Amino acid sequence: TRYLTDLYWIYNKNKFSATAFVYVGNQVKSGSPTVQSSNIWWQGNAIGRYSFTERFSVSARVEYFNDENNIQITPVNPVGAFKTFSGGVCLNIKVNENAMFRFEGRQFISNSKLYLDNNNNPSNNMTWLISNMTVWF
């Protein structure tokens, strides 16, 4: 059985907006009718966005993810629990009223060597340069 709850805060004023978000999940596993284990994971983040125009904005995000029992994510390296910080900066381009194109640079940092570097060696950080198209209805 899996339980999930979240709490978030949204602020909008003129060209600036901010969001803070935290969620907690618990997956209860039954080993037998009398033995159960609880596996909790959680994530928290803060996002800020500044809109230059109706079409162009920049945003930044910081977050922390903790999955002590690897319920949501299993590391590529056998280091145990998946715990990581990340931060990123985005350029957002609104294509129309229901679509946005985003370019993002993101850095992940962990105390454990969760990631692989360019030579496939264990590393405690990783960089992403990504883009996406978001559509909403």
The first five atom37 places (N, CA, C, CB, O) and aatype in JSON, in Angstrom:
{
  "aatype": [16, 1, 18, 10, 16, 3, 10, 18, 17, 9, 18, 2, 11, 2, 11, 13, 15, 0, 16, 0, 13, 19, 18, 19, 7, 2, 5, 19, 11, 15, 7, 15, 14, 16, 19, 5, 15, 15, 2, 9, 17, 17, 5, 7, 2, 0, 9, 7, 1, 18, 15, 13, 16, 6, 1, 13, 15, 19, 15, 0, 1, 19, 6, 18, 13, 2, 3, 6, 2, 2, 9, 5, 9, 16, 14, 19, 2, 14, 19, 7, 0, 13, 11, 16, 13, 15, 7, 7, 19, 4, 10, 2, 9, 11, 19, 2, 6, 2, 0, 12, 13, 1, 13, 6, 7, 1, 5, 13, 9, 15, 2, 15, 11, 10, 18, 10, 3, 2, 2, 2, 2, 14, 15, 2, 2, 12, 16, 17, 10, 9, 15, 2, 12, 16, 19, 17, 13],
  "atom_mask": [
    [1, 1, 1, 1, 1],
    [1, 1, 1, 1, 1],
    [1, 1, 1, 1, 1],
    [1, 1, 1, 1, 1],
    [1, 1, 1, 1, 1],
    [1, 1, 1, 1, 1],
    [1, 1, 1, 1, 1],
    [1, 1, 1, 1, 1],
    [1, 1, 1, 1, 1],
    [1, 1, 1, 1, 1],
    [1, 1, 1, 1, 1],
    [1, 1, 1, 1, 1],
    [1, 1, 1, 1, 1],
    [1, 1, 1, 1, 1],
    [1, 1, 1, 1, 1],
    [1, 1, 1, 1, 1],
    [1, 1, 1, 1, 1],
    [1, 1, 1, 1, 1],
    [1, 1, 1, 1, 1],
    [1, 1, 1, 1, 1],
    [1, 1, 1, 1, 1],
    [1, 1, 1, 1, 1],
    [1, 1, 1, 1, 1],
    [1, 1, 1, 1, 1],
    [1, 1, 1, 0, 1],
    [1, 1, 1, 1, 1],
    [1, 1, 1, 1, 1],
    [1, 1, 1, 1, 1],
    [1, 1, 1, 1, 1],
    [1, 1, 1, 1, 1],
    [1, 1, 1, 0, 1],
    [1, 1, 1, 1, 1],
    [1, 1, 1, 1, 1],
    [1, 1, 1, 1, 1],
    [1, 1, 1, 1, 1],
    [1, 1, 1, 1, 1],
    [1, 1, 1, 1, 1],
    [1, 1, 1, 1, 1],
    [1, 1, 1, 1, 1],
    [1, 1, 1, 1, 1],
    [1, 1, 1, 1, 1],
    [1, 1, 1, 1, 1],
    [1, 1, 1, 1, 1],
    [1, 1, 1, 0, 1],
    [1, 1, 1, 1, 1],
    [1, 1, 1, 1, 1],
    [1, 1, 1, 1, 1],
    [1, 1, 1, 0, 1],
    [1, 1, 1, 1, 1],
    [1, 1, 1, 1, 1],
    [1, 1, 1, 1, 1],
    [1, 1, 1, 1, 1],
    [1, 1, 1, 1, 1],
    [1, 1, 1, 1, 1],
    [1, 1, 1, 1, 1],
    [1, 1, 1, 1, 1],
    [1, 1, 1, 1, 1],
    [1, 1, 1, 1, 1],
    [1, 1, 1, 1, 1],
    [1, 1, 1, 1, 1],
    [1, 1, 1, 1, 1],
    [1, 1, 1, 1, 1],
    [1, 1, 1, 1, 1],
    [1, 1, 1, 1, 1],
    [1, 1, 1, 1, 1],
    [1, 1, 1, 1, 1],
    [1, 1, 1, 1, 1],
    [1, 1, 1, 1, 1],
    [1, 1, 1, 1, 1],
    [1, 1, 1, 1, 1],
    [1, 1, 1, 1, 1],
    [1, 1, 1, 1, 1],
    [1, 1, 1, 1, 1],
    [1, 1, 1, 1, 1],
    [1, 1, 1, 1, 1],
    [1, 1, 1, 1, 1],
    [1, 1, 1, 1, 1],
    [1, 1, 1, 1, 1],
    [1, 1, 1, 1, 1],
    [1, 1, 1, 0, 1],
    [1, 1, 1, 1, 1],
    [1, 1, 1, 1, 1],
    [1, 1, 1, 1, 1],
    [1, 1, 1, 1, 1],
    [1, 1, 1, 1, 1],
    [1, 1, 1, 1, 1],
    [1, 1, 1, 0, 1],
    [1, 1, 1, 0, 1],
    [1, 1, 1, 1, 1],
    [1, 1, 1, 1, 1],
    [1, 1, 1, 1, 1],
    [1, 1, 1, 1, 1],
    [1, 1, 1, 1, 1],
    [1, 1, 1, 1, 1],
    [1, 1, 1, 1, 1],
    [1, 1, 1, 1, 1],
    [1, 1, 1, 1, 1],
    [1, 1, 1, 1, 1],
    [1, 1, 1, 1, 1],
    [1, 1, 1, 1, 1],
    [1, 1, 1, 1, 1],
    [1, 1, 1, 1, 1],
    [1, 1, 1, 1, 1],
    [1, 1, 1, 1, 1],
    [1, 1, 1, 0, 1],
    [1, 1, 1, 1, 1],
    [1, 1, 1, 1, 1],
    [1, 1, 1, 1, 1],
    [1, 1, 1, 1, 1],
    [1, 1, 1, 1, 1],
    [1, 1, 1, 1, 1],
    [1, 1, 1, 1, 1],
    [1, 1, 1, 1, 1],
    [1, 1, 1, 1, 1],
    [1, 1, 1, 1, 1],
    [1, 1, 1, 1, 1],
    [1, 1, 1, 1, 1],
    [1, 1, 1, 1, 1],
    [1, 1, 1, 1, 1],
    [1, 1, 1, 1, 1],
    [1, 1, 1, 1, 1],
    [1, 1, 1, 1, 1],
    [1, 1, 1, 1, 1],
    [1, 1, 1, 1, 1],
    [1, 1, 1, 1, 1],
    [1, 1, 1, 1, 1],
    [1, 1, 1, 1, 1],
    [1, 1, 1, 1, 1],
    [1, 1, 1, 1, 1],
    [1, 1, 1, 1, 1],
    [1, 1, 1, 1, 1],
    [1, 1, 1, 1, 1],
    [1, 1, 1, 1, 1],
    [1, 1, 1, 1, 1],
    [1, 1, 1, 1, 1],
    [1, 1, 1, 1, 1],
    [1, 1, 1, 1, 1]
  ],
  "atom_positions": [
    [[0.85, -1.17, 0.0], [0.0, 0.0, 0.0], [0.89, 1.23, 0.0], [-0.96, 0.0, 1.22], [1.89, 1.28, 0.72]],
    [[0.53, 2.22, -0.8], [1.33, 3.44, -0.91], [0.47, 4.65, -0.53], [1.9, 3.59, -2.33], [-0.66, 4.79, -0.99]],
    [[1.04, 5.52, 0.31], [0.38, 6.75, 0.73], [1.24, 7.92, 0.3], [0.14, 6.77, 2.27], [2.47, 7.84, 0.33]],
    [[0.61, 9.01, -0.11], [1.33, 10.19, -0.55], [0.57, 11.43, -0.13], [1.55, 10.18, -2.09], [-0.65, 11.5, -0.28]],
    [[1.27, 12.4, 0.39], [0.65, 13.69, 0.72], [1.6, 14.8, 0.33], [0.29, 13.77, 2.23], [2.81, 14.61, 0.3]],
    [[1.05, 15.96, 0.02], [1.9, 17.08, -0.35], [1.33, 18.37, 0.23], [2.03, 17.18, -1.88], [0.15, 18.47, 0.59]],
    [[2.2, 19.35, 0.3], [1.84, 20.67, 0.78], [2.63, 21.67, -0.07], [2.15, 20.84, 2.33], [3.83, 21.5, -0.27]],
    [[1.95, 22.7, -0.58], [2.67, 23.68, -1.38], [2.14, 25.08, -1.11], [2.56, 23.35, -2.86], [1.03, 25.27, -0.63]],
    [[2.97, 26.06, -1.44], [2.68, 27.47, -1.29], [3.02, 28.15, -2.6], [3.46, 28.1, -0.09], [4.08, 27.9, -3.17]],
    [[2.13, 29.02, -3.08], [2.34, 29.74, -4.33], [2.18, 31.23, -4.08], [1.34, 29.26, -5.44], [1.25, 31.66, -3.4]],
    [[3.1, 32.01, -4.63], [3.08, 33.47, -4.49], [3.23, 34.08, -5.87], [4.21, 33.97, -3.53], [4.11, 33.68, -6.63]],
    [[2.39, 35.04, -6.21], [2.47, 35.76, -7.48], [2.36, 37.25, -7.22], [1.37, 35.29, -8.46], [1.43, 37.7, -6.54]],
    [[3.28, 38.01, -7.75], [3.2, 39.47, -7.66], [3.89, 40.06, -8.87], [3.84, 40.0, -6.34], [5.1, 39.91, -9.06]],
    [[3.11, 40.75, -9.69], [3.61, 41.4, -10.89], [4.36, 40.39, -11.77], [4.54, 42.58, -10.53], [3.76, 39.42, -12.25]],
    [[5.64, 40.6, -11.98], [6.42, 39.73, -12.87], [7.13, 38.6, -12.15], [7.43, 40.55, -13.62], [7.84, 37.81, -12.78]],
    [[6.96, 38.51, -10.82], [7.66, 37.5, -10.03], [6.67, 36.49, -9.45], [8.47, 38.17, -8.89], [5.57, 36.85, -9.02]],
    [[7.07, 35.22, -9.45], [6.28, 34.19, -8.79], [7.23, 33.23, -8.07], [5.37, 33.42, -9.81], [8.38, 33.06, -8.47]],
    [[6.72, 32.64, -7.02], [7.51, 31.68, -6.25], [6.6, 30.53, -5.81], [8.19, 32.36, -5.02], [5.41, 30.72, -5.57]],
    [[7.19, 29.36, -5.71], [6.48, 28.18, -5.25], [7.39, 27.41, -4.31], [6.01, 27.29, -6.44], [8.57, 27.23, -4.6]],
    [[6.85, 26.96, -3.21], [7.56, 26.05, -2.31], [6.7, 24.81, -2.17], [7.86, 26.73, -0.89], [5.47, 24.91, -2.09]],
    [[7.33, 23.65, -2.15], [6.59, 22.4, -2.24], [7.3, 21.33, -1.42], [6.44, 21.96, -3.71], [8.53, 21.24, -1.46]],
    [[6.54, 20.54, -0.69], [7.1, 19.38, -0.01], [6.11, 18.24, -0.13], [7.42, 19.7, 1.49], [4.9, 18.44, 0.0]],
    [[6.62, 17.04, -0.38], [5.74, 15.87, -0.35], [6.42, 14.75, 0.41], [5.36, 15.42, -1.77], [7.65, 14.67, 0.47]],
    [[5.59, 13.89, 0.97], [6.06, 12.75, 1.74], [5.26, 11.54, 1.28], [5.9, 12.98, 3.28], [4.04, 11.59, 1.15]],
    [[5.97, 10.45, 1.03], [5.33, 9.21, 0.65], [5.71, 8.1, 1.59], [0.0, 0.0, 0.0], [6.79, 8.13, 2.19]],
    [[4.85, 7.13, 1.73], [5.11, 5.97, 2.56], [4.57, 4.74, 1.83], [4.46, 6.11, 3.97], [3.4, 4.7, 1.45]],
    [[5.41, 3.77, 1.65], [4.99, 2.51, 1.05], [5.1, 1.44, 2.12], [5.86, 2.14, -0.21], [6.18, 1.17, 2.64]],
    [[3.98, 0.83, 2.44], [3.93, -0.22, 3.46], [4.02, -1.55, 2.74], [2.63, -0.13, 4.33], [3.2, -1.86, 1.86]],
    [[5.02, -2.34, 3.11], [5.2, -3.67, 2.52], [4.86, -4.72, 3.55], [6.66, -3.86, 2.01], [5.24, -4.62, 4.72]],
    [[4.15, -5.72, 3.12], [3.81, -6.83, 4.0], [4.68, -8.03, 3.66], [2.32, -7.19, 3.9], [4.62, -8.56, 2.55]],
    [[5.49, -8.45, 4.63], [6.31, -9.65, 4.44], [5.51, -10.9, 4.76], [0.0, 0.0, 0.0], [5.72, -11.95, 4.17]],
    [[4.59, -10.76, 5.68], [3.68, -11.83, 6.07], [2.46, -11.16, 6.69], [4.36, -12.86, 7.07], [2.46, -9.94, 6.85]],
    [[1.44, -11.91, 7.03], [0.25, -11.27, 7.61], [0.54, -10.51, 8.92], [-0.8, -12.33, 7.87], [-0.24, -9.64, 9.3]],
    [[1.62, -10.82, 9.61], [1.91, -10.16, 10.89], [3.09, -9.2, 10.83], [2.17, -11.19, 11.94], [3.33, -8.46, 11.79]],
    [[3.85, -9.19, 9.71], [5.04, -8.34, 9.62], [4.84, -7.32, 8.5], [6.32, -9.19, 9.36], [4.58, -7.68, 7.35]],
    [[4.96, -6.02, 8.84], [4.89, -4.96, 7.85], [6.08, -4.03, 8.03], [3.56, -4.19, 7.96], [6.58, -3.85, 9.14]],
    [[6.52, -3.44, 6.93], [7.59, -2.45, 7.01], [7.12, -1.17, 6.35], [8.9, -2.97, 6.35], [6.39, -1.2, 5.36]],
    [[7.55, -0.05, 6.9], [7.2, 1.26, 6.4], [8.42, 1.85, 5.7], [6.7, 2.19, 7.54], [9.51, 1.85, 6.27]],
    [[8.25, 2.35, 4.49], [9.35, 2.9, 3.71], [8.98, 4.31, 3.28], [9.66, 2.0, 2.47], [8.14, 4.5, 2.39]],
    [[9.59, 5.29, 3.89], [9.23, 6.69, 3.67], [10.25, 7.37, 2.76], [9.14, 7.45, 5.02], [11.45, 7.16, 2.89]],
    [[9.75, 8.18, 1.83], [10.59, 9.05, 1.02], [9.97, 10.44, 1.05], [10.73, 8.5, -0.46], [8.78, 10.59, 1.32]],
    [[10.8, 11.46, 0.77], [10.27, 12.82, 0.76], [11.11, 13.71, -0.14], [10.21, 13.39, 2.17], [12.26, 13.41, -0.46]],
    [[10.51, 14.82, -0.53], [11.17, 15.78, -1.41], [10.66, 17.17, -1.05], [10.92, 15.46, -2.92], [9.48, 17.34, -0.76]],
    [[11.55, 18.15, -1.08], [11.16, 19.54, -0.89], [11.88, 20.41, -1.91], [0.0, 0.0, 0.0], [13.03, 20.15, -2.25]],
    [[11.19, 21.45, -2.4], [11.85, 22.34, -3.34], [11.3, 23.75, -3.25], [11.7, 21.81, -4.76], [10.24, 23.98, -2.66]],
    [[12.02, 24.67, -3.82], [11.6, 26.06, -3.95], [11.93, 26.51, -5.36], [12.29, 26.99, -2.87], [13.02, 26.24, -5.87]],
    [[10.98, 27.21, -5.99], [11.14, 27.66, -7.37], [10.77, 29.14, -7.44], [10.26, 26.81, -8.35], [9.75, 29.56, -6.89]],
    [[11.59, 29.91, -8.11], [11.28, 31.31, -8.37], [11.29, 31.57, -9.86], [0.0, 0.0, 0.0], [12.09, 30.99, -10.59]],
    [[10.4, 32.46, -10.31], [10.34, 32.79, -11.75], [10.14, 34.29, -11.93], [9.2, 32.0, -12.46], [9.33, 34.91, -11.24]],
    [[10.9, 34.84, -12.85], [10.74, 36.24, -13.23], [10.36, 36.3, -14.7], [12.04, 37.07, -12.94], [11.05, 35.72, -15.54]],
    [[9.27, 37.0, -15.01], [8.8, 37.13, -16.39], [9.24, 38.47, -16.96], [7.25, 36.99, -16.47], [8.86, 39.53, -16.47]],
    [[10.06, 38.41, -18.01], [10.49, 39.64, -18.68], [9.35, 40.2, -19.51], [11.72, 39.37, -19.58], [9.09, 41.41, -19.49]],
    [[8.69, 39.31, -20.22], [7.53, 39.67, -21.04], [6.49, 38.57, -20.86], [7.93, 39.87, -22.56], [6.71, 37.61, -20.12]],
    [[5.4, 38.7, -21.54], [4.37, 37.65, -21.52], [4.91, 36.33, -22.05], [3.14, 38.08, -22.34], [4.45, 35.26, -21.67]],
    [[5.89, 36.42, -22.93], [6.41, 35.23, -23.61], [7.7, 34.67, -23.01], [6.65, 35.55, -25.05], [7.91, 33.45, -23.06]],
    [[8.58, 35.5, -22.44], [9.89, 35.06, -21.97], [10.02, 35.2, -20.45], [11.0, 35.87, -22.66], [9.65, 36.23, -19.87]],
    [[10.55, 34.16, -19.82], [10.81, 34.2, -18.37], [12.03, 33.34, -18.06], [9.56, 33.71, -17.56], [12.44, 32.49, -18.85]],
    [[12.59, 33.59, -16.88], [13.66, 32.74, -16.35], [13.18, 32.21, -15.0], [15.04, 33.53, -16.21], [12.41, 32.86, -14.3]],
    [[13.64, 31.03, -14.68], [13.28, 30.45, -13.39], [14.48, 29.72, -12.8], [12.07, 29.48, -13.53], [15.39, 29.32, -13.52]],
    [[14.46, 29.57, -11.49], [15.52, 28.86, -10.79], [14.86, 27.94, -9.76], [16.53, 29.86, -10.1], [13.8, 28.25, -9.22]],
    [[15.51, 26.81, -9.51], [14.95, 25.82, -8.59], [16.06, 25.23, -7.74], [14.2, 24.71, -9.36], [17.17, 25.0, -8.22]],
    [[15.76, 24.98, -6.46], [16.61, 24.19, -5.58], [15.72, 23.12, -4.95], [17.31, 25.09, -4.48], [14.55, 23.37, -4.66]],
    [[16.29, 21.94, -4.76], [15.49, 20.87, -4.16], [16.36, 19.84, -3.46], [14.65, 20.18, -5.23], [17.57, 19.76, -3.69]],
    [[15.73, 19.08, -2.6], [16.36, 17.97, -1.91], [15.43, 16.78, -2.0], [16.69, 18.33, -0.42], [14.22, 16.91, -1.79]],
    [[15.99, 15.62, -2.31], [15.2, 14.38, -2.42], [15.84, 13.34, -1.52], [15.1, 13.88, -3.9], [17.06, 13.15, -1.56]],
    [[15.03, 12.65, -0.71], [15.51, 11.63, 0.21], [14.67, 10.38, 0.06], [15.48, 12.15, 1.67], [13.47, 10.39, 0.35]],
    [[15.3, 9.31, -0.39], [14.63, 8.01, -0.55], [15.51, 6.97, 0.14], [14.39, 7.65, -2.07], [16.25, 6.23, -0.51]],
    [[15.42, 6.92, 1.45], [16.27, 6.09, 2.29], [16.25, 4.61, 1.91], [15.85, 6.23, 3.73], [17.27, 3.92, 2.0]],
    [[15.09, 4.12, 1.47], [14.93, 2.69, 1.16], [14.83, 2.4, -0.33], [13.71, 2.16, 1.85], [14.45, 1.3, -0.72]],
    [[15.16, 3.39, -1.18], [15.16, 3.24, -2.64], [13.83, 2.72, -3.17], [16.27, 2.29, -3.06], [13.78, 1.8, -3.98]],
    [[12.75, 3.33, -2.71], [11.41, 2.98, -3.18], [11.13, 3.63, -4.53], [10.35, 3.39, -2.15], [10.62, 2.97, -5.43]],
    [[11.45, 4.91, -4.67], [11.21, 5.65, -5.9], [12.37, 5.57, -6.88], [10.92, 7.09, -5.58], [12.16, 5.48, -8.09]],
    [[13.6, 5.61, -6.36], [14.8, 5.65, -7.2], [15.84, 4.7, -6.64], [15.37, 7.09, -7.3], [16.1, 4.68, -5.44]],
    [[16.44, 3.91, -7.52], [17.55, 3.05, -7.14], [18.81, 3.6, -7.78], [17.29, 1.56, -7.58], [18.87, 3.75, -9.0]],
    [[19.83, 3.91, -6.99], [21.07, 4.47, -7.56], [21.73, 3.49, -8.53], [22.04, 4.84, -6.44], [21.61, 2.27, -8.38]],
    [[22.44, 4.04, -9.52], [23.17, 3.19, -10.47], [24.38, 2.55, -9.8], [23.61, 4.01, -11.69], [24.87, 1.52, -10.25]],
    [[24.86, 3.16, -8.73], [25.97, 2.6, -7.96], [25.41, 2.06, -6.64], [27.09, 3.68, -7.7], [24.54, 2.68, -6.04]],
    [[25.89, 0.93, -6.18], [25.35, 0.33, -4.95], [25.84, 1.04, -3.68], [25.74, -1.15, -4.88], [26.65, 0.49, -2.93]],
    [[25.35, 2.25, -3.45], [25.81, 3.04, -2.31], [24.76, 3.13, -1.2], [26.18, 4.42, -2.77], [24.99, 3.81, -0.2]],
    [[23.64, 2.47, -1.37], [22.6, 2.53, -0.34], [21.54, 3.53, -0.7], [0.0, 0.0, 0.0], [21.04, 3.54, -1.83]],
    [[21.19, 4.37, 0.25], [20.07, 5.31, 0.12], [20.32, 6.36, -0.96], [19.81, 6.0, 1.45], [21.45, 6.79, -1.18]],
    [[19.24, 6.75, -1.64], [19.3, 7.81, -2.64], [18.92, 9.12, -1.96], [18.37, 7.51, -3.86], [17.76, 9.35, -1.64]],
    [[19.93, 9.99, -1.75], [19.72, 11.32, -1.17], [20.51, 12.3, -2.01], [20.16, 11.37, 0.34], [21.71, 12.1, -2.24]],
    [[19.86, 13.37, -2.48], [20.56, 14.3, -3.34], [19.98, 15.7, -3.27], [20.52, 13.81, -4.76], [18.78, 15.88, -3.04]],
    [[20.83, 16.7, -3.47], [20.44, 18.09, -3.67], [20.5, 18.36, -5.16], [21.36, 19.08, -2.86], [21.25, 17.7, -5.89]],
    [[19.72, 19.32, -5.63], [19.89, 19.77, -7.01], [19.5, 21.23, -7.1], [19.04, 18.91, -7.99], [18.76, 21.76, -6.26]],
    [[20.01, 21.86, -8.13], [19.68, 23.25, -8.42], [19.71, 23.46, -9.91], [0.0, 0.0, 0.0], [20.48, 22.8, -10.62]],
    [[18.89, 24.35, -10.39], [18.85, 24.56, -11.83], [18.36, 25.95, -12.2], [0.0, 0.0, 0.0], [17.73, 26.64, -11.4]],
    [[18.66, 26.34, -13.44], [18.22, 27.6, -14.01], [17.6, 27.3, -15.36], [19.4, 28.61, -14.14], [18.12, 26.49, -16.13]],
    [[16.47, 27.96, -15.66], [15.73, 27.69, -16.9], [15.43, 28.97, -17.66], [14.43, 26.96, -16.6], [15.22, 30.03, -17.07]],
    [[15.42, 28.86, -18.97], [14.88, 29.89, -19.85], [13.58, 29.31, -20.39], [15.89, 30.29, -21.01], [13.58, 28.25, -21.01]],
    [[12.47, 30.03, -20.17], [11.14, 29.56, -20.59], [10.62, 30.45, -21.71], [10.15, 29.56, -19.38], [10.65, 31.67, -21.62]],
    [[10.13, 29.8, -22.76], [9.58, 30.54, -23.9], [8.16, 30.03, -24.13], [10.46, 30.36, -25.2], [7.96, 28.87, -24.5]],
    [[7.19, 30.89, -23.9], [5.79, 30.52, -24.09], [5.48, 30.54, -25.58], [4.83, 31.47, -23.3], [5.56, 31.59, -26.22]],
    [[5.11, 29.39, -26.12], [4.84, 29.26, -27.55], [3.45, 29.78, -27.87], [4.99, 27.8, -28.0], [3.26, 30.49, -28.85]],
    [[2.47, 29.42, -27.04], [1.12, 29.95, -27.13], [0.46, 29.83, -25.76], [0.28, 29.19, -28.22], [1.15, 29.59, -24.77]],
    [[-0.84, 30.0, -25.67], [-1.52, 29.99, -24.36], [-1.4, 28.66, -23.63], [-2.97, 30.33, -24.55], [-1.51, 28.63, -22.4]],
    [[-1.17, 27.56, -24.36], [-1.15, 26.24, -23.74], [0.15, 25.46, -23.96], [-2.29, 25.43, -24.27], [0.16, 24.24, -23.82]],
    [[1.22, 26.15, -24.3], [2.48, 25.43, -24.55], [3.68, 26.32, -24.21], [2.55, 24.97, -26.02], [3.66, 27.53, -24.42]],
    [[4.72, 25.66, -23.68], [5.95, 26.38, -23.32], [7.15, 25.5, -23.66], [5.95, 26.75, -21.8], [7.13, 24.29, -23.44]],
    [[8.18, 26.12, -24.2], [9.43, 25.45, -24.48], [10.42, 25.9, -23.41], [9.95, 25.78, -25.93], [10.48, 27.08, -23.08]],
    [[11.22, 24.96, -22.86], [12.13, 25.28, -21.77], [13.53, 24.72, -22.06], [11.6, 24.73, -20.44], [13.67, 23.58, -22.51]],
    [[14.55, 25.55, -21.79], [15.95, 25.13, -21.78], [16.38, 25.16, -20.32], [16.87, 26.05, -22.69], [16.13, 26.14, -19.62]],
    [[17.04, 24.09, -19.85], [17.39, 24.02, -18.43], [18.79, 23.48, -18.23], [16.39, 23.15, -17.69], [19.21, 22.53, -18.89]],
    [[19.51, 24.1, -17.31], [20.78, 23.59, -16.82], [20.58, 23.19, -15.38], [0.0, 0.0, 0.0], [20.05, 23.98, -14.59]],
    [[20.99, 21.98, -15.02], [20.71, 21.48, -13.67], [21.91, 20.73, -13.13], [19.47, 20.57, -13.67], [22.55, 19.97, -13.85]],
    [[22.21, 20.95, -11.86], [23.33, 20.29, -11.19], [22.8, 19.47, -10.01], [24.39, 21.33, -10.7], [22.01, 19.96, -9.21]],
    [[23.23, 18.21, -9.93], [22.88, 17.31, -8.83], [24.12, 17.07, -7.98], [22.29, 15.96, -9.36], [25.21, 16.85, -8.52]],
    [[23.96, 17.11, -6.66], [25.08, 16.92, -5.75], [24.64, 16.02, -4.6], [25.61, 18.28, -5.2], [23.57, 16.23, -4.02]],
    [[25.46, 15.01, -4.29], [25.14, 14.09, -3.21], [26.38, 13.83, -2.37], [24.57, 12.76, -3.76], [27.51, 13.98, -2.85]],
    [[26.19, 13.44, -1.12], [27.31, 13.04, -0.28], [27.84, 11.67, -0.69], [26.89, 13.02, 1.2], [29.0, 11.34, -0.44]],
    [[26.99, 10.86, -1.32], [27.38, 9.54, -1.8], [27.68, 9.61, -3.29], [26.27, 8.49, -1.51], [27.27, 10.55, -3.97]],
    [[28.38, 8.63, -3.79], [28.7, 8.58, -5.22], [27.56, 7.89, -5.97], [30.06, 7.83, -5.47], [27.69, 6.74, -6.41]],
    [[26.44, 8.61, -6.1], [25.23, 8.08, -6.73], [25.31, 8.04, -8.25], [24.05, 8.92, -6.31], [24.59, 7.26, -8.88]],
    [[26.15, 8.85, -8.83], [26.14, 9.09, -10.27], [27.39, 8.53, -10.94], [26.02, 10.58, -10.56], [28.32, 8.08, -10.27]],
    [[27.38, 8.57, -12.27], [28.55, 8.18, -13.05], [29.04, 9.4, -13.81], [28.22, 7.01, -14.03], [28.23, 10.17, -14.34]],
    [[30.37, 9.6, -13.87], [30.91, 10.71, -14.63], [31.02, 10.32, -16.1], [32.29, 11.14, -14.07], [30.53, 9.26, -16.5]],
    [[31.66, 11.16, -16.9], [31.79, 10.9, -18.35], [32.59, 9.65, -18.67], [32.44, 12.08, -19.02], [32.46, 9.09, -19.76]],
    [[33.42, 9.19, -17.71], [34.22, 7.98, -17.91], [33.62, 6.77, -17.19], [35.65, 8.2, -17.42], [34.29, 5.76, -16.99]],
    [[32.34, 6.89, -16.8], [31.63, 5.83, -16.06], [32.24, 5.5, -14.71], [31.59, 4.58, -16.89], [32.09, 4.39, -14.21]],
    [[32.92, 6.48, -14.1], [33.42, 6.32, -12.75], [32.4, 6.88, -11.76], [34.8, 7.02, -12.58], [31.72, 7.86, -12.08]],
    [[32.28, 6.29, -10.58], [31.34, 6.81, -9.58], [31.66, 8.27, -9.24], [31.38, 5.95, -8.31], [32.82, 8.65, -9.11]],
    [[30.6, 9.07, -9.1], [30.77, 10.5, -8.84], [29.66, 10.96, -7.89], [30.74, 11.32, -10.16], [28.58, 10.37, -7.84]],
    [[29.95, 12.03, -7.15], [28.92, 12.55, -6.26], [28.17, 13.74, -6.89], [29.55, 12.98, -4.94], [27.39, 14.41, -6.21]],
    [[28.4, 13.99, -8.19], [27.64, 15.06, -8.86], [27.39, 14.71, -10.32], [28.38, 16.4, -8.75], [28.04, 13.84, -10.9]],
    [[26.42, 15.42, -10.89], [26.04, 15.19, -12.28], [25.41, 16.48, -12.81], [25.06, 13.97, -12.43], [24.7, 17.17, -12.07]],
    [[25.66, 16.79, -14.06], [25.1, 17.98, -14.69], [24.19, 17.56, -15.83], [26.21, 18.93, -15.19], [24.54, 16.68, -16.62]],
    [[23.03, 18.2, -15.91], [22.11, 17.98, -17.02], [21.93, 19.28, -17.79], [20.74, 17.45, -16.52], [21.79, 20.35, -17.18]],
    [[21.94, 19.21, -19.09], [21.51, 20.29, -19.97], [20.38, 19.7, -20.79], [22.69, 20.84, -20.88], [20.6, 18.82, -21.62]],
    [[19.17, 20.18, -20.56], [18.0, 19.56, -21.19], [17.07, 20.62, -21.75], [17.25, 18.67, -20.18], [17.18, 21.81, -21.43]],
    [[16.16, 20.18, -22.58], [15.07, 21.05, -23.06], [13.81, 20.2, -23.12], [15.4, 21.69, -24.47], [13.87, 18.98, -23.24]],
    [[12.68, 20.88, -23.04], [11.41, 20.16, -23.15], [10.32, 21.08, -23.65], [11.02, 19.54, -21.8], [10.46, 22.31, -23.64]],
    [[9.25, 20.47, -24.08], [8.05, 21.18, -24.47], [6.95, 20.75, -23.5], [7.65, 20.89, -25.96], [6.69, 19.55, -23.35]],
    [[6.32, 21.71, -22.83], [5.23, 21.43, -21.91], [3.93, 21.93, -22.52], [5.48, 22.08, -20.53], [3.85, 23.06, -23.01]],
    [[2.91, 21.08, -22.48], [1.6, 21.43, -23.02], [0.58, 21.19, -21.91], [1.26, 20.6, -24.31], [0.63, 20.16, -21.25]],
    [[-0.34, 22.13, -21.71], [-1.39, 21.96, -20.71], [-2.74, 22.27, -21.31], [-1.14, 22.86, -19.49], [-2.86, 22.96, -22.32]],
    [[-3.76, 21.73, -20.66], [-5.14, 21.86, -21.17], [-6.04, 22.48, -20.13], [-5.69, 20.49, -21.6], [-7.23, 22.67, -20.38]]
  ]
}
